Amino acid sequence: MLRHIALPLLSLTLACAAAAQNTASLPLELRQASSRYPVTLYAGKDCAACDAGRQLLQRRGVPYIEKRVETNDDIAAFRRLTGANSLPVLTIGGQQLKGLNSADWTSYLDAAGYPAESKLPTNWRNPAASPMVAIAPKPATPATPVFATEAPAPRDDAPDTTPIDPTKPNIRF
């Protein structure tokens, strides 16, 4: 049960941290709204409703983070986080809005203090969409000797086979 609670909190914390990093150049009104109520859009690649939601946020000038839901791992994490089976889902602070309903999105953005018209600087760009679940790096393969006759390097975890000298203290590091 704790894992289901911790995942949304972790996601919200990460969204807050990312929003704070990108908002230094924003006008005060947007900085305050985005620091208190960061916006995250959970969307798919080829999703008309998701595209319309993106356009609504961009028209209004809302700085947001986009999480893409594409792989099976993304879908499972998305369902655990939101309980939803369809896209898009918008979070504004801790509030989740499932599906695209322009009137609801606008109402919640107003309540969070986002301006009705864009006040973003002309050079502002939202961060690139990122996957819902980070792709784990492949484990590194051990280095192989250059020549077939070259002996592999000794391993640190290999047992020490040096004979013990009874006349010296038996301390090894």
C-alpha positions in Angstrom: 0.0 0.0 0.0 2.8 2.4 0.8 4.2 2.0 -2.8 0.9 3.3 -4.3 1.0 6.3 -2.0 4.7 7.0 -2.5 4.6 6.9 -6.3 2.2 9.9 -6.7 4.1 11.9 -4.1 7.4 11.1 -5.8 6.0 12.1 -9.1 4.7 15.3 -7.7 8.0 16.1 -6.0 9.9 15.5 -9.2 7.4 17.7 -11.1 7.9 20.5 -8.5 11.7 20.3 -8.7 11.7 20.3 -12.5 9.2 23.2 -12.6 11.3 25.2 -10.1 14.4 24.8 -12.3 12.7 26.1 -15.4 10.8 29.0 -14.0 13.6 31.4 -13.0 13.0 33.5 -16.2 9.2 33.7 -15.8 7.2 36.7 -14.7 6.3 36.7 -11.0 2.7 35.7 -11.4 3.7 32.6 -13.4 6.6 31.7 -11.0 4.2 31.8 -8.0 1.5 29.7 -9.7 3.9 27.1 -11.1 5.8 26.8 -7.8 2.6 26.2 -5.8 0.7 24.3 -8.4 3.0 22.7 -11.0 1.2 21.4 -14.1 1.9 18.0 -15.5 0.3 16.6 -18.7 0.2 12.8 -19.1 -0.3 12.2 -22.8 0.2 9.8 -25.7 2.0 10.3 -28.9 -0.8 10.0 -31.4 -3.7 11.3 -29.3 -6.0 14.0 -30.6 -7.3 14.9 -27.2 -3.8 15.1 -25.9 -2.8 17.4 -28.8 -5.9 19.6 -28.0 -4.8 19.7 -24.3 -1.3 20.7 -25.2 -2.7 23.5 -27.4 -4.9 24.8 -24.6 -1.9 24.9 -22.2 0.3 26.6 -24.8 -2.4 29.1 -25.8 -2.9 30.0 -22.2 0.9 30.2 -21.6 1.0 27.6 -18.8 4.5 26.2 -18.2 4.0 22.4 -17.8 5.9 19.1 -17.8 4.7 16.4 -20.2 5.0 12.7 -19.4 4.5 10.4 -22.3 2.6 7.2 -21.8 3.8 4.8 -24.5 5.3 1.5 -23.3 3.7 -1.2 -21.2 5.8 0.0 -18.2 4.5 3.6 -18.8 0.9 2.3 -19.0 1.2 0.3 -15.7 2.8 3.3 -13.9 0.1 5.6 -15.3 -2.7 3.4 -14.1 -1.1 3.1 -10.6 -0.7 6.9 -10.4 -4.0 8.1 -11.8 -6.4 5.1 -11.8 -7.3 6.2 -15.3 -7.5 4.1 -18.5 -7.5 6.9 -21.0 -5.5 10.0 -21.9 -5.0 12.8 -21.3 -4.7 13.4 -17.6 -3.7 16.8 -16.3 -2.4 17.4 -12.8 -2.4 20.9 -11.3 -0.6 20.7 -8.0 -2.3 17.6 -6.3 -5.5 17.9 -8.4 -6.0 15.3 -11.2 -8.2 16.1 -14.1 -9.0 13.0 -16.2 -9.8 13.5 -19.8 -9.9 16.7 -21.7 -12.7 19.0 -20.6 -11.6 22.6 -21.5 -14.0 24.2 -19.1 -12.7 22.2 -16.2 -9.1 22.7 -17.1 -9.6 26.4 -17.5 -11.5 26.6 -14.2 -8.7 24.8 -12.2 -6.0 26.8 -13.9 -7.8 30.0 -12.9 -8.1 28.8 -9.3 -4.4 27.9 -9.2 -3.6 31.5 -10.2 -2.4 31.0 -13.8 -3.1 34.1 -16.0 -5.9 33.8 -18.6 -3.6 34.9 -21.4 0.0 33.9 -22.1 2.6 36.0 -20.2 5.4 33.6 -21.2 8.6 35.2 -22.5 8.9 34.9 -26.3 11.9 32.6 -26.0 10.2 30.2 -23.5 10.2 26.5 -24.3 8.6 23.8 -22.2 10.9 20.9 -21.4 10.8 18.1 -23.9 8.3 15.3 -23.1 9.8 12.5 -21.1 8.7 8.9 -20.7 6.5 8.0 -17.7 9.0 5.4 -16.6 12.7 6.0 -17.1 14.4 3.5 -19.4 17.0 1.5 -17.3 20.5 1.5 -18.8 21.8 -1.8 -19.9 24.3 -3.4 -17.6 27.9 -2.9 -18.7 29.5 -5.9 -20.1 32.9 -7.0 -18.6 35.9 -6.0 -20.5 37.4 -8.9 -22.5 41.2 -9.4 -23.0 42.6 -7.9 -26.2 44.6 -11.1 -26.9 43.3 -14.6 -26.4 46.5 -15.5 -24.5 46.2 -12.5 -22.1 45.1 -13.5 -18.6 42.0 -11.8 -17.2 42.6 -9.2 -14.4 42.2 -10.6 -10.9 38.9 -10.0 -9.3 38.5 -8.2 -6.0 35.9 -10.6 -4.8 38.0 -13.7 -5.6 39.2 -15.7 -2.6 42.8 -15.1 -1.5 44.8 -18.3 -2.1 48.1 -17.0 -0.7 49.6 -19.5 1.7 49.6 -18.4 5.4 53.0 -17.9 7.0 52.7 -19.1 10.6 55.6 -16.8 11.7 53.8 -13.6 10.6 50.5 -12.1 11.9 47.5 -13.3 10.0 46.0 -9.9 9.0 44.9 -9.3 5.5 43.4 -6.3 3.8 
